[in-house]
């Protein structure tokens, strides 16, 4: 096996497995910080901006259906906006699954 591929595999393994071990060691101060960061992304101002981006993306997608590059960009932006809008539910699901 190539050394570069082996190092990359080890990096991804460690990166993906560390949260599994760290979730039990999360102090309460870190949770408060996480809640504050989540409130920034779920506030009414940010939600309004995200909905405007989603509407603009839908209009752009509708008018540029023949342009494949623009279609891919609109889908990527739409998925990113949807994830940011649903951040509260995603984080809530992760915390409840972790027992927090």
Protein Blocks (a to p, Z undefined) as FASTA:
>chain_A
ZZklmmmmmmmmmmmmmmmmmmmmpcfklmmmmmmmmmmmmmmklmmmmmmmmmmmmmmm
mmmmmlmklmmmmmmmmmmmmmmmmmmmmmmmmmmmnoZZ
